[in-house]
Structure formats: C-alpha cells, structure tokens
Amino acid sequence: MQTFENIGVTGLSEDKSHNPDKQFLLFNMYLQLSRMPPCEWKDYFAESRLAPRAAVWRKAWVEGDCLVVYCQPEELQQEIEILKEDLAAANRQYRQLQQLRGQRRRQQEQMDQQEASERSLIRQLAQQLRF
C-alpha cells in the first residue's frame, strides 16, 4: 500500500478563474490542488464544508484537480485560511480510511493464510488415511 500524501493548494489558476454571472461581484476562483483527489477525499472535503465557521460563508467545491471558491477576489486570502482547515480535515479522514482499509486487508490475508494452512493439514490427512 502506498502512503497517502496530503492534498493542498499549490496556487491560483488565473486562466480558469472567472466571473460566472456579471450581475454579481462573486467569482469562481480556481485554486490548483497538489494532485487529483480521490472520490472519498472529495466527499470528506464536502462534508467538512457543511458547518459554516465564518460570518460570511462562501461555497467551495472540488472540480477536477482544482478547488473552486465562489467569492470576491479580495476575500480569497481569507477563504484560503478557512479552507486550510477543510483540507486538513479531508486529509486526516482519508488517511484514516486508508489505514482502516490496510487493517482489513491484513486481516483478510491472515484469514486466507489460516484457511490455506487448514486445507494443507486436511490434504495431508487425506493422503495418510487407508480405507
């Protein structure tokens, strides 16, 4: 099992960031992630965003290898500070999931080895029996 490396923000994707609705001053600000997050990680990130922790709570979601924040450009740094908590939570939960999967895999391997050993004993016994 390869070890999970934390996913973080590496920069702003200027080309992707845009104002989706000119009636509002809110932009879709695309933050580049260090790599494409797994599906479960995306779920953990979305879950961490459910509980507002600021007076003005902006939408944020994962899109491909980017984190999209719907905010005013001048709010972005403040949003990044809040997002660091959500990224850390998603990383922590995903790492726990990986550890749990590893434990289950090791348990299954032990059960498989035990079953193979039992089968071997039965096979040896069958060869020794005389009818």
One Martini backbone bead per residue (centre of mass of N, CA, C, O) as a GRO file, in nm:
protein
  131
    1MET     BB    1   0.094   0.038   0.025
    2GLN     BB    2   0.059   0.354  -0.032
    3THR     BB    3   0.116   0.660   0.071
    4PHE     BB    4  -0.044   0.938   0.184
    5GLU     BB    5  -0.061   1.258   0.048
    6ASN     BB    6  -0.124   1.555   0.099
    7ILE     BB    7  -0.365   1.788   0.012
    8GLY     BB    8  -0.308   2.097  -0.164
    9VAL     BB    9  -0.235   2.423  -0.227
   10THR     BB   10  -0.037   2.578  -0.506
   11GLY     BB   11  -0.253   2.782  -0.648
   12LEU     BB   12  -0.359   3.000  -0.899
   13SER     BB   13  -0.598   2.982  -1.163
   14GLU     BB   14  -0.625   3.228  -1.383
   15ASP     BB   15  -0.763   3.101  -1.638
   16LYS     BB   16  -1.023   2.981  -1.478
   17SER     BB   17  -1.090   3.231  -1.351
   18HIS     BB   18  -1.429   3.372  -1.292
   19ASN     BB   19  -1.731   3.538  -1.392
   20PRO     BB   20  -2.046   3.383  -1.415
   21ASP     BB   21  -2.202   3.662  -1.307
   22LYS     BB   22  -2.224   3.999  -1.380
   23GLN     BB   23  -2.432   4.079  -1.142
   24PHE     BB   24  -2.189   3.985  -0.973
   25LEU     BB   25  -1.889   3.989  -0.750
   26LEU     BB   26  -1.863   3.685  -0.797
   27PHE     BB   27  -1.619   3.430  -0.813
   28ASN     BB   28  -1.445   3.172  -0.972
   29MET     BB   29  -1.190   3.040  -0.778
   30TYR     BB   30  -0.900   2.871  -0.882
   31LEU     BB   31  -0.741   2.611  -0.706
   32GLN     BB   32  -0.459   2.441  -0.703
   33LEU     BB   33  -0.384   2.117  -0.667
   34SER     BB   34  -0.141   1.879  -0.602
   35ARG     BB   35  -0.383   1.677  -0.677
   36MET     BB   36  -0.593   1.436  -0.755
   37PRO     BB   37  -0.867   1.354  -0.591
   38PRO     BB   38  -1.032   1.131  -0.440
   39CYS     BB   39  -1.356   1.064  -0.389
   40GLU     BB   40  -1.352   1.045  -0.078
   41TRP     BB   41  -1.212   1.316  -0.034
   42LYS     BB   42  -1.435   1.490  -0.152
   43ASP     BB   43  -1.645   1.408   0.058
   44TYR     BB   44  -1.491   1.515   0.305
   45PHE     BB   45  -1.479   1.805   0.214
   46ALA     BB   46  -1.784   1.856   0.188
   47GLU     BB   47  -1.845   1.789   0.484
   48SER     BB   48  -1.664   2.021   0.609
   49ARG     BB   49  -1.858   2.252   0.464
   50LEU     BB   50  -2.136   2.237   0.627
   51ALA     BB   51  -1.998   2.405   0.863
   52PRO     BB   52  -2.006   2.711   0.951
   53ARG     BB   53  -1.706   2.945   1.041
   54ALA     BB   54  -1.844   3.215   0.931
   55ALA     BB   55  -2.019   3.490   0.858
   56VAL     BB   56  -1.907   3.440   0.565
   57TRP     BB   57  -2.020   3.179   0.350
   58ARG     BB   58  -1.854   3.010   0.107
   59LYS     BB   59  -1.833   2.842  -0.165
   60ALA     BB   60  -1.689   2.502  -0.202
   61TRP     BB   61  -1.516   2.298  -0.454
   62VAL     BB   62  -1.451   2.018  -0.647
   63GLU     BB   63  -1.260   2.037  -0.969
   64GLY     BB   64  -1.080   1.806  -1.020
   65ASP     BB   65  -0.761   1.975  -0.957
   66CYS     BB   66  -0.965   2.177  -0.810
   67LEU     BB   67  -1.051   2.459  -0.615
   68VAL     BB   68  -1.363   2.618  -0.568
   69VAL     BB   69  -1.432   2.969  -0.513
   70TYR     BB   70  -1.713   3.168  -0.413
   71CYS     BB   71  -1.587   3.496  -0.456
   72GLN     BB   72  -1.420   3.760  -0.381
   73PRO     BB   73  -1.107   3.838  -0.454
   74GLU     BB   74  -1.049   3.987  -0.169
   75GLU     BB   75  -1.137   3.708  -0.005
   76LEU     BB   76  -0.941   3.471  -0.068
   77GLN     BB   77  -0.739   3.462   0.169
   78GLN     BB   78  -0.951   3.405   0.385
   79GLU     BB   79  -1.054   3.142   0.253
   80ILE     BB   80  -0.790   2.986   0.262
   81GLU     BB   81  -0.772   2.969   0.570
   82ILE     BB   82  -1.032   2.799   0.597
   83LEU     BB   83  -0.956   2.569   0.392
   84LYS     BB   84  -0.726   2.441   0.553
   85GLU     BB   85  -0.914   2.291   0.746
   86ASP     BB   86  -1.060   2.118   0.530
   87LEU     BB   87  -0.811   1.982   0.417
   88ALA     BB   88  -0.717   1.852   0.682
   89ALA     BB   89  -0.973   1.685   0.728
   90ALA     BB   90  -0.965   1.521   0.464
   91ASN     BB   91  -0.685   1.401   0.507
   92ARG     BB   92  -0.741   1.259   0.775
   93GLN     BB   93  -0.984   1.083   0.685
   94TYR     BB   94  -0.841   0.941   0.450
   95ARG     BB   95  -0.616   0.814   0.617
   96GLN     BB   96  -0.804   0.646   0.794
   97LEU     BB   97  -0.922   0.482   0.565
   98GLN     BB   98  -0.654   0.355   0.473
   99GLN     BB   99  -0.594   0.215   0.740
  100LEU     BB  100  -0.847   0.041   0.750
  101ARG     BB  101  -0.795  -0.106   0.485
  102GLY     BB  102  -0.525  -0.229   0.574
  103GLN     BB  103  -0.634  -0.394   0.810
  104ARG     BB  104  -0.836  -0.562   0.646
  105ARG     BB  105  -0.630  -0.686   0.454
  106ARG     BB  106  -0.460  -0.827   0.673
  107GLN     BB  107  -0.690  -1.000   0.787
  108GLN     BB  108  -0.750  -1.149   0.523
  109GLU     BB  109  -0.470  -1.272   0.487
  110GLN     BB  110  -0.475  -1.435   0.750
  111MET     BB  111  -0.726  -1.602   0.682
  112ASP     BB  112  -0.612  -1.725   0.422
  113GLN     BB  113  -0.368  -1.864   0.557
  114GLN     BB  114  -0.528  -2.036   0.754
  115GLU     BB  115  -0.693  -2.187   0.540
  116ALA     BB  116  -0.449  -2.307   0.389
  117SER     BB  117  -0.342  -2.465   0.631
  118GLU     BB  118  -0.593  -2.640   0.672
  119ARG     BB  119  -0.594  -2.768   0.391
  120SER     BB  120  -0.318  -2.901   0.420
  121LEU     BB  121  -0.390  -3.085   0.657
  122ILE     BB  122  -0.620  -3.235   0.516
  123ARG     BB  123  -0.452  -3.344   0.281
  124GLN     BB  124  -0.253  -3.507   0.451
  125LEU     BB  125  -0.464  -3.683   0.584
  126ALA     BB  126  -0.586  -3.806   0.323
  127GLN     BB  127  -0.310  -3.951   0.244
  128GLN     BB  128  -0.300  -4.136   0.518
  129LEU     BB  129  -0.543  -4.276   0.465
  130ARG     BB  130  -0.711  -4.601   0.512
  131PHE     BB  131  -0.969  -4.808   0.338
   0.00000   0.00000   0.00000
